[in-house]
Amino acid sequence: MSTPLSAEQPASLFSRGAVIATAMMFGLTYSLSAALIALDLTARGFSETLIGANAAMHAVGVLITAMLLPRIVAFFGIRRLVIIALVVAALALCAFPAIPLIWLWFPLRLVLGMASEILFVLSEAWTNSLSTEATRARAMAAYTAALSVGFALGPLILSVVGSGGSAPYLVGAGIALFAAGFVASPKVQAPVFDEPAKGSPLRFIRLAPVAISAVVLNAAIETAGLSFLAIYAVNLGWEESGATRLMSCMMIGAILLQLPIGWLGDKVDRVKLVTALAVASMLGALAWPLALQNEIATYTLLFFWGGAFVGIYTIMLTLVGSRFKGAELIGIYAAMGLMWGLGALLGPLLAGFAMDSTLHGLAFFAAATCGAFALFVTLNGRRGH
């Protein structure tokens, strides 16, 4: 059985390793399945409409889990639910290439979405439980970095293994089962929540509007960048090979700069730091049109911009962990996971519209959203996180 962790009780290396594995598996599950299933369905000759409908089932799974998770986590326990989610994700990934009936891929995608949401929410809650107030920002920074590594692993697996056949599915499933075995170790301790959280996701959205808006911002710009950054660079005259490396450069910055940002978050006023990171992200996005005229300037700017932008999410997670405890924290994180899906839906749509309107539409979209968030934090930061 898991034993409860108090704020003062030092976490073992095994417990921290289990959280990192869980966070990475969320990022890997999302990034690998999204690209792989779309490529697989395209190769089988299915329409973009069907591919989009299948992808939407992931969001449905997230919605269902966001509604249920705050109520069931006290019954199952964090570690047991994480192990269940990892095993279910592995079985679902194995089932995709084994089942020729494409209509069955829809419930499979829903189940995969439910498993991903459990990993997303519980890894955040678990990380928060392993930290004290003095080290909370650094702990959440390590979590965010692990999340980014997981997101990077999906495309890496596809580039090495390829998207054809069952191999990429089985690789993803194997990693998930390995993570499940690690989390199941008796040396791993997980927090215990005795009571289920009460209320719907809307209640938790009202409790922490700034944190929720940070999640929407992060998802919107992250997915828009994945979709359009390379296209934006090509439109400005970049070679396609160089343009595709820009997102990798940004992600490397997002991984490496989280620990210094987390250290800073434990030393200074966190609301002011979030505001400063949002303003820096706005100014950095406005500089994209100029920086993209020079390769060195582009890579330098995107490296630091990626770190500052993802740092917003890191510090907001820290603020939420400082304010909410126990089952309520699970409810907040579940609502954040739900709103991540909304941001991921709106971001590419709005960015695409902006790019249709002007050559530098992606830069202006990123700057406008970061600026709006900075203003929102300034007006509501003390009472809205």
Buried (B, 14 or more C-beta within 10 A) or exposed (E): EBEEBEEEBEBBEBBBBBBBBBBBBBBBBBBBBBBBBBBBBBEEEBEEEBBEEBBBBBBBBBBBBBBBBBBBBBEBBBBBBBBBBBBBBBBBBBBBBEEEEBEEBBBBBBBBBBBBBBBBBBBBBBBBBBBBEEBBBBBBBBBBBBBBBBBBBBBBBBEEBEBEEBBBBBBBBEBBBBBBEBBBEEEBBBBBBEEBBEBEBEBBBEBBBBBBBBBBBBBBBBBBBBBBBBBBBBBBEBEEEBBBBBBBBBBBBBBBBBBEBBBBBBEEEBBEBBBBBBBBBBBBBBBBBEBBEEEEEBBBBBBBBBBBBBBBBBBBBBBBBBBBEBBBBBBBBBBBBBBBBBBBBBBBEBBBEBBEEEEBBBBBBBBBBBBBBBBBBBEBBEEBB
